[in-house]
Amino acid sequence: MNKGRYVHVKDIMTTELKVHPSFFREFATKTWVSPNDILRELIENAFDEDATICLLTIMKDGSIVIEDDAGMDQDGMTKFLLLGSPHKKIERISPRLRRIRTGRYGTGRLSFLTSFEDMKIKTKRDSYEKSVVIDGNALDRLFDGNASLDEFHEKPLGRNGTELILRGSKTRIDLQKLIKEIRKLAILRHPMFEVYIKESERFVEWDFTDAQRISAPEIQGHKLLLNLENGKITGEIVIARRPLTEDEQGIAIMIGNHIVTRSNFSSNTRLNRVTGFVRNDALTSRFADKSAIIEDDEYNKFNQIMKNFVANTLLPSLTEYEDVLITREESKIYREIDKVLGQAIVENLETQQEVEGYELVDINEQNSDLDKITSSIASDSSDEEDTAPMPRQTSQNTFHQSTSGSGVTSTGIRRDQQLISNVEPQSVTSHIDQHQIPQGHFVGISGPAEGILKKTTKPLLKRTFALKKVGYKVIPYEDETDSRYSFKNENVVFVNKANSTYKSESLRGEEFLLRHIIRIVAEALAESKHPEGKDALELQNRLVAEAIRIHDRSATRK
């Protein structure tokens, strides 16, 4: 026996570890569960290879063709055919356009097996061109680690690009659902990447006839840029102006250019108005389908940072931001609606509660202290003009009391004038422009210089109307893609200003628009009182009739 000498097992016999072909089939068919998932994956693959345009053609026979303008050379084709290659993880940045890639291990090319019999790959890059087919039978030949593919010698593509033909469809494609799913892709917001889709009976290479572009949904609102942990966590959060769909709600968590999941990092229901994204490439997503985040120490740290951001920054911003930019005429209409519908409720529902005043919160577009002061004066003065005392009102100063949070009280003008008197006249002149003082109002400035500054334009204010007499908050929004003229969510009535009915009534004049909105609010109120329908309609008609009668009587007295 030789001391210190070991005999390795491999010197005696050879044992093999193999992968059964069914593993690859099971892996593919259990990872991507629908054709929509498959197409999203293949579009992201085109993006990773520096394509700038991707065209999907849905054929009448169920086949789908995916074309791009990138193409693969011999090295790219070799990597494409190497299942499980980590080259995207190692080479995180694409070679030409320097994009952060979405993929990691090159397994998405098997995704077609869930819904199609085979996939034909046809590619060209300069002098290199190749056409091969992958099907389920090829996977059965992977016992020894390699499987030969059927190769076709045919006319090459007429451009640099790749053409994937998914054949033998096992399920029907719903075009609208497919478009909806593709719109969720974060890469659609990339400035140099476009996706088009069309239906056709006959395939023609790189033909955009009747193709429509699929764009990411446009969401306007108050934007918060995110830069935490020295740039490790970045993103953009939007407090949306318009109502969000269920798919848009929540902050998208991204690793690279792929959205893994969405979260609010809080149980606060007010966050259903929040959307946007946050990127952290230090996180790890689940292997292959990338549909979940592995909750390791890195994730726990990230999650706590985001919870603190939501609590300390996002929720306060949500409180400050108002929902819509409205005109002075519209504000008068809403105040009138609150008065007449409030009284109509008293007459028709026989409530014993005291009728309170409405709440009107103003926030100026500018951020300076002087802007806030002049906005407060403008709101106080204009609303004093337009608001008459209400029957059974608890206080003549209700409006001033309810808006004290925005710097206006029952003595707000005197207080604000005192604040302005401490500002140097030159500073006032240089900072107040034609958008900061309402028409017909004057601001007195005491000091060494002479003191009257007159402007003639109403400031642009963002307002939310909490109609306390009515018991609802009314929020106008503008969305031409929304066919609804209004909808109700709990005690909030959303009124779509982009709806054709709203537009036509607005063009006819204030009286017609007032009656239109009265009907909308009365409808929401009646449904909440009598959801069974018939009684709701009867109550709605009574409220509308009574409100219009009160309004017409008040207008006659004026």
Secondary structure by P-SEA (a helix, b strand, c coil): ccccbbbbccccbbbbbbbbaaaaaaaaaaccccaaaaaaaaaaaaaaacccbbbbbbccccbbbbbbcbbbcaaaaaaaaccccccccccccccccccccccccccccccccccccbbbbbbccccccccccccaaaaaacccccccccccccccccccbbbbbbccccccccaaaaaaaaaaccccccccbbbbbbccccccccccccbbbbbccccccbbbbbbcccccccccccccccccccccccbbbbccccccccccccccccccccccccccccccccccccccccccaaaaaaaaaaaaaaaccaaaaaaacccccccaaaaaaaaaaaaaaaaaaaaaccccccbbbbbbbbbcccccaaaaaaaaaaaaaaaaacccccccccccaaaaaaacccccccaaaaaaaaaaaaccaaaaaaccccccccccbbbbbbcccbbbbbbccccbbbbbbccccccbbbbbbbbccccccccccccbbbbccccaaaaaaaaacaaaaaaaaaaaaaaaaaaaaccccaaaaaaaaaaaaaaaaaaaaaaaac
